[in-house]
């Protein structure tokens, strides 16, 4: 059974010989840790891989900087990376301060079909599960474009926020249709919905405004037999059931912020838990890290799919910690009663 088959059986909640692995390596980390990265990739090769896709043919110039740690994305949002391997921080929102959403030029160059020409050949050259990362993140993109007023405008239902969200949704649907017509096995949607203890907006508002959008995205991908992955940060327990009903097949979130046994009792068998390892445990002592992984395994790993072992390798995380995570996913567990 090859990597792709293991992942597909896992997503379909079928018996598997082992839990599939997914290692994320922070940008910039590999350059200074080439030997360590090569060792991990040989010992614990990832079962998921990204397809090859061409960069946009046209790049925007507004807000660009000569500083190496600053950049402007395809949406005209300016970012700064405070340190190597750290998450970029938003510095400029092009539609902040009351600028008209109707006048904003969407980055249609991202929808150029030519960008997807290399996807098919890259899929044909691997036996691993090919997972694409889409641009689709309606809530995040609203905040990136509109700035600090986003949550207030959503609560008030302003014309500007409705107009912008409608345009974004149309754009994302077109992008997902392009991905659905490729040979990838799955596509990732993303929105960072959670704080440590709750959602960033009321669940009722989420269900009214955003749930129908995700339902459309899942329909587009499922129509072409693609698996739908969803990635978020924070505690999303209040909407996890809705995401599953909408059609999400695998969810990555900060599950360490929840009671993993409670999550398993309610959702195991209905969705695949795509990771994750507690980032604080990765920086702690190895016995505590191993126990953290085993706690997750005891709740989720019944040998019948439904869980992917994901680990994020970020600056400050030693090789021994990453190796320990994947080793714990391979040791025999007592039979579940």
N, C-alpha and C positions, 0 to 999 in steps of 0.2 A: 504494500500500500504506500503510494508516494505522498509527498507533502500535501498536494492539492486534494487528494482523496481524503486524507485525514481531516483537513479543515472542513471540507464539504460535509462529511459524515458528522463532524462535531456540530455544525450549524443545523443539521437535520435531526439532531438529538438521537444519533445512532451509536452503537458500540464502537469504540476506537481503542487501538492498542496503546495509545499514549495521548496526553493532552498536547495540542499543537502549541508551538512557541512563536512569540512575536517580540523581537528586540528592537527598541527605538534608540538610536544613537543621536545625541544632541549635536546640532551643527557646530563644526569647529573642533569637536572632541577627538575625532579620528586623526586629525593632523598631528597631534602631539602624543597619540597613544596607538600608533599603527600596529605595533606588535601585539598589544593587549587585545585590540579589536579583532585582529586576525585570529588570535587564539580562541576567543569566544565564538566567533563565527564558524570555526572548524569544530569545536567541541559541541556547540549547541546552535546549529544553523536554524535560522528563522524559517517558518513554513509559509509566511506571507511576504510578498514582495510588491513593490510599486512598479507600474508600467512605465515605459519611456514615453515622454510627451515633449513636444517642441515648445520652447518659450514663446510668448506672444511676439508676433512680427513687429509690433509697434510698442515702444515704451514711452510712458509719459514723462514729461520733464518738470512739471510744476512741483515745487517743494524739494527738489533734489539738492543734495549737499555734497561738498567735496570731502567731508569726513567719512572715514571708512566704516564707522559704526552707525551711520545714518543712511536711510534709503526711503524712497517713495514707491509704494506698490502700484499695481495697475489701476487702482481705484482712486488715485491721487491722495491717498492717506500717507502721511509722513511718519516714520518710525525711527526710534533710536534703540540700539542694543547697548545697555549699560556696561556689560562685560562679556567676555568670550563665553559662549554657551548659554548665556542668560536669555530669557524671553524678551523679545522686542517690546518697547513701550511706545504707545501712541503719543505723537507730538503735535499732529495737525489733522483736523477733521474738515474736509472741504465744504461741507454743508452746515457747519456751525454758524452761529450768529445770524440766524434767520434767512440764510440764502435759500433761494427757490429750488425745491426738489425737481420741478418740471424742467429746469434749465440744465440740470446735471447731465453730463455725457457719460453714459455707461461704457465700460471697457469692452466694446463689442469685438475687439481683436481677440479676446479670450475665446470667442465662439467661432473662430475661423476653423473650418473642418480640417484644413491642412495641418493644424497643430496635433491632430490625432493620428496622423499617417503612420507613425512609428509604433503605435500601441499594439496593433495586430502582430507584427513581427516579434516584438519583445515578449508578447504572451506565448507565442509559438516556441520560443527558445527556452522555456522553463517548465519544470514539473511542479513548481510551487503555485500556491493560490495567489492570483494577481488582484491586488486591492488598490483601486484608484482613490486619490484624495481630491474631492470636488471643491469648487468654490462655494458650494451651497451652505450658507450659514446666515439666514435672514436676520436673526436678532443681533448677532455680532456685527454684521455689516451695517445695520441701522446705527448702532452705537458708534462704529468707527467713522461713519460718514457724518452723522448728525451731532455727535459729541455729547456733552453732559445733559442736554435738554431732552434726550431720547425718552427716558422713563416718564418724565412729566408729560411729554407729548403723547405717548402711548396711553397714559391714564386719561388724558383729555380727549383722545381720538381726533387730533387736529387733522385738517385737510392735508397739510404738508407731510405728516408722517404716514397717512394713508396712501398718498400719492407715491411716496418713495418706496414704501413696502410693496405696493402693487407692481411697480417697475422692477424691483429686485426679484420678486417672485416670478415674474415672466422671464427674466434673465436666467434664473436658476433652473427653471423648467426646461429651457432650451439647452442649457449646458448638460443637464442630466439626460436629455434625449440623445445628445451626442455621445455621452459615455455609454448609454444603453445599447447603442448601435456598434460598439466595439466588442472585442473578445475578452475583456476583463471579467473576472468572476464576481467581483463586488465593488461597491462604491461607498465611500465614507461621506456622510453629512456631519456637520459640526456646528455647535452653538454652545457657548459657555453659560449655562443657565443657573448654576448653583453657587451660593455662598457655602460656608462651612456647615451651616445648620438649616438652611432653607433655600427656596428659590429666590431669584432676584426680583421677580414679579409675582403677583398673586396667582395661584393655580387656575383660578376662574378666568383671569385675563389671558393666561397662556392658552387655555382651551378654546376661548372665543376667537383669539387672533391668530395663533400660531399652529394649533393642532390641525386645522384644515390644510395648511401649507405642507406640513410633513406628510399628510395623507396623500396629497398630490405627488410628492416626490417619490414616495414608496410605490405608488401605482405605476409611475413611469418606469422605474427600474424593474419591478416585478413582472411587468408586461414582457420584458425581454429576458426573464429568468436570471436577473442579477440579484445577489444578496445585498441587503441594505445594512451598513454599519453606521452607528451613531456615536459621536464622541463629544463629551461634555466635561466640565470641571464642576466640583462642588457636590452638594447633596441634591440629587434630583429624584428622590424617592416618590415625591408627590405626583410626578408626571410619568414615572417609568411605565406604569400600566397603560397610560394613554399612548406612549410611544410604541409599545408592543402591539396594541390594537391597531395603530396606524400602519403597522407592517415592518417595523424595525426588527432585523434578525439578530443583531449583535450590538451590545451597548458597552462602551467604555466610559467609566466615570470614576470619581474618587470613592470607591466602595468602602475604603477604610474609614470614611466618615459616617458610615451606617453600621448597623448591626448585621454582619454578614449572614448570620443564621436566619435572621428575620427576612432578609432579602431572598435567601434560598428557599425558605418555606413558602413565600408568596409567588416567586417568579421562576424558580428552577423548572425546566421543562418547557417554558414558554418563550424564553429568550436565551441567547448565548451570552454569558458574562465574559467580556473581552478584557481580561486583566482585572485590576491592576495591582502592582506592588506599592505599598505605602512608601512614599519618597523619604519620610523620616526614618523608617525602619532600615532603608537602604544605607543610610548614613550612621546607623547605630551599630551595636555589637552583633556579631554573627548569630549567637544563640537566639536572641530576640527576633532577628530577621527570619531565621528558619521557622520559628514558632508562628510568626505572622503568616508565612506562606502556608504552613501546615493547617492553620486555622481556616484559611480560605479553601484549601483542598478538602478538608473534612466536611465542609458545608456544601461544596459544589461538585467535587470530582467523584462521580459514581461509575466512571468508565463508560458512560452512555452519552458522551458529548455534552454540549452546553457550556463549555468553559475553554477559553484560550489563555494560556499563560503569557502575559505581557509584562515586560520590564523596561523602564526608561533609564538609559544610561546617560546621566548628566554629569557635568563637572562636579568634582568632589565625591563621586561615588566610586569606590575602588573596584578593581577587577574581581577580587574575591567575593564581593557582595553580589555582583551580577551572576557569577558562577554558582554561588550558593542558592540563589533563587531558582535557577533552572535545574540544579541537582535535586532540590526538594520536590520539584514536580515529577521527578522520575522514580523516587524511592517507593517501594511497595507500601500501600496503606492497608490496614485491617479491613476486612469485608464489612460493608455497611449492613446494619440490621434492618 
